[in-house]
Amino acid sequence: FGDMYIALAGRREGDKIIVLDLSEMGGEFLCARDSYLCSKGEVDIGAASTFMRGQMGLRLFLSNQNTIFMQKLTGTGIACISGNGTVIRQDLQEGQEMVVDARAVVGFSNTINYQLRMMSSPLAAVFGGEGLFFARLSGPGTFFLQSLPAARQGDGLSEQGEVAV
């Protein structure tokens, strides 16, 4: 058959594909639900929930944030996930931390300490357009952020995929 290749695209306009070598990520990577696209080699796909890591229990369970229930990729193969808008990789050293809108987190390595916290005011989340939760990520480890989470993108698109003005 000669040289072969496959073409791969994200689910939405503006999706960026992130290629992960799980063996370089410590054999485990947690990513936002529905961000997994495909894999090659030894990759198992499971489910994980961020409140299992010691956060706010029932309040998180009852919310509708994309980062509460995540996909857990384990193994030594190559996996492709997608984020939307601008996607950046951030490598944190031991003791470094970053606080971001929880919806912006695409995924993170198993060495990242990930904590969800409620914003100071639910009114600010409702009327300010911000998410209800923010995420505190601390190193060491690698994580990916997206500038246009699906939860925010959907508000501006019509059913035909056209931008609503």
C-alpha positions as CSV (number, residue, x, y, z in Angstrom):
1,F,0.0,0.0,0.0
2,G,3.0,2.3,0.3
3,D,2.9,5.3,2.6
4,M,-0.4,5.8,4.3
5,Y,-1.8,8.5,6.5
6,I,-5.1,9.4,8.1
7,A,-6.7,12.8,8.4
8,L,-8.0,14.0,11.7
9,A,-10.2,16.9,12.6
10,G,-11.8,18.2,15.8
11,R,-15.5,18.3,16.4
12,R,-16.0,22.1,16.1
13,E,-14.6,24.9,14.1
14,G,-11.5,26.2,15.8
15,D,-10.5,23.0,17.5
16,K,-6.8,22.4,17.9
17,I,-5.4,18.9,18.2
18,I,-3.0,18.1,21.0
19,V,-0.8,15.0,20.5
20,L,0.2,13.4,23.8
21,D,2.8,10.7,24.3
22,L,1.5,9.1,27.4
23,S,4.8,7.5,28.3
24,E,6.3,11.1,28.5
25,M,3.3,12.2,30.7
26,G,3.9,9.5,33.4
27,G,1.5,7.0,31.9
28,E,-1.7,8.9,32.9
29,F,-3.4,12.1,31.7
30,L,-6.8,13.5,32.7
31,C,-8.6,15.5,30.0
32,A,-11.9,17.3,29.7
33,R,-14.8,15.1,28.9
34,D,-15.4,14.7,25.1
35,S,-11.9,16.0,24.3
36,Y,-10.5,12.5,23.4
37,L,-10.3,12.0,19.7
38,C,-8.2,8.9,19.0
39,S,-5.1,6.9,20.1
40,K,-2.4,4.6,18.8
41,G,-0.7,1.9,20.8
42,E,-1.5,1.0,24.4
43,V,-4.1,3.6,25.6
44,D,-6.9,2.8,28.0
45,I,-9.8,5.3,28.3
46,G,-11.7,5.6,31.6
47,A,-13.6,8.1,33.6
48,A,-12.5,10.2,36.5
49,S,-14.1,12.9,38.6
50,T,-12.2,15.9,40.0
51,F,-14.1,15.9,43.3
52,M,-12.5,12.5,44.0
53,R,-9.4,14.5,44.6
54,G,-10.7,16.1,47.7
55,Q,-12.9,19.0,46.7
56,M,-16.4,20.2,47.2
57,G,-18.5,17.0,46.9
58,L,-22.2,17.5,46.2
59,R,-21.9,21.2,45.1
60,L,-19.6,20.1,42.3
61,F,-21.8,17.1,41.4
62,L,-24.8,19.3,41.0
63,S,-23.0,21.9,38.8
64,N,-22.7,21.7,35.0
65,Q,-19.0,22.5,34.6
66,N,-17.1,20.6,31.9
67,T,-14.1,19.9,34.2
68,I,-15.9,18.0,37.0
69,F,-16.2,14.7,35.1
70,M,-13.1,14.0,33.1
71,Q,-11.6,11.3,30.8
72,K,-8.6,9.4,32.2
73,L,-6.1,8.2,29.6
74,T,-3.6,5.6,30.8
75,G,-0.9,3.6,29.0
76,T,2.2,4.2,27.0
77,G,0.8,5.0,23.6
78,I,0.0,8.2,21.7
79,A,-3.4,9.9,22.3
80,C,-4.9,12.9,20.5
81,I,-7.2,15.3,22.3
82,S,-8.7,18.6,21.3
83,G,-9.1,22.0,22.7
84,N,-10.8,25.1,21.2
85,G,-9.4,28.5,20.3
86,T,-5.8,29.1,21.3
87,V,-4.3,26.1,23.1
88,I,-1.2,26.5,25.2
89,R,0.9,24.0,27.0
90,Q,2.1,25.0,30.5
91,D,4.9,23.2,32.4
92,L,4.9,23.9,36.1
93,Q,7.9,23.2,38.3
94,E,7.6,22.0,41.9
95,G,5.9,24.7,44.0
96,Q,4.6,26.7,41.0
97,E,0.9,27.2,40.7
98,M,-1.6,28.8,38.3
99,V,-5.3,29.7,38.9
100,V,-7.6,29.7,35.8
101,D,-11.2,29.5,34.8
102,A,-12.0,25.8,35.2
103,R,-13.6,25.7,31.8
104,A,-10.3,26.6,30.2
105,V,-8.5,23.5,31.4
106,V,-8.2,20.9,28.5
107,G,-6.2,18.4,30.5
108,F,-3.3,17.7,32.8
109,S,-0.7,15.1,33.8
110,N,-1.2,13.0,36.8
111,T,1.5,14.9,38.8
112,I,-0.5,18.1,38.7
113,N,-2.4,18.9,41.9
114,Y,-5.9,20.1,40.6
115,Q,-8.3,21.8,43.0
116,L,-11.7,23.3,42.0
117,R,-12.9,26.2,44.0
118,M,-16.2,28.2,43.8
119,M,-15.8,31.8,42.8
120,S,-16.4,34.3,45.6
121,S,-19.8,35.4,44.2
122,P,-22.2,33.3,42.2
123,L,-23.7,36.6,41.0
124,A,-20.4,37.5,39.4
125,A,-20.5,34.2,37.6
126,V,-24.0,34.7,36.3
127,F,-23.8,38.4,35.4
128,G,-20.1,38.7,34.6
129,G,-19.9,35.8,32.1
130,E,-17.3,34.0,34.1
131,G,-17.4,30.4,35.1
132,L,-18.8,29.3,38.5
133,F,-15.6,27.6,39.4
134,F,-11.9,28.3,39.1
135,A,-9.1,25.7,39.0
136,R,-5.9,25.9,41.0
137,L,-3.2,23.8,39.3
138,S,0.1,23.3,41.1
139,G,3.2,21.5,39.9
140,P,5.2,19.7,39.0
141,G,3.6,18.7,35.8
142,T,2.1,19.7,32.4
143,F,-1.3,21.0,31.6
144,F,-3.1,22.5,28.6
145,L,-5.4,25.5,28.5
146,Q,-7.9,26.6,25.8
147,S,-9.1,30.1,25.1
148,L,-12.6,29.2,23.9
149,P,-14.2,26.4,25.9
150,A,-17.2,24.7,24.3
151,A,-19.5,26.0,27.0
152,R,-18.8,29.5,25.9
153,Q,-18.6,28.8,22.2
154,G,-22.1,27.4,21.9
155,D,-23.7,30.6,22.9
156,G,-22.6,32.4,19.8
157,L,-23.4,29.8,17.1
158,S,-26.7,29.1,15.4
159,E,-27.9,25.6,14.6
160,Q,-26.5,25.9,11.1
161,G,-23.0,26.7,12.5
162,E,-23.2,30.4,11.6
163,V,-22.1,33.0,14.1
164,A,-25.1,34.8,15.7
165,V,-24.6,38.6,16.0
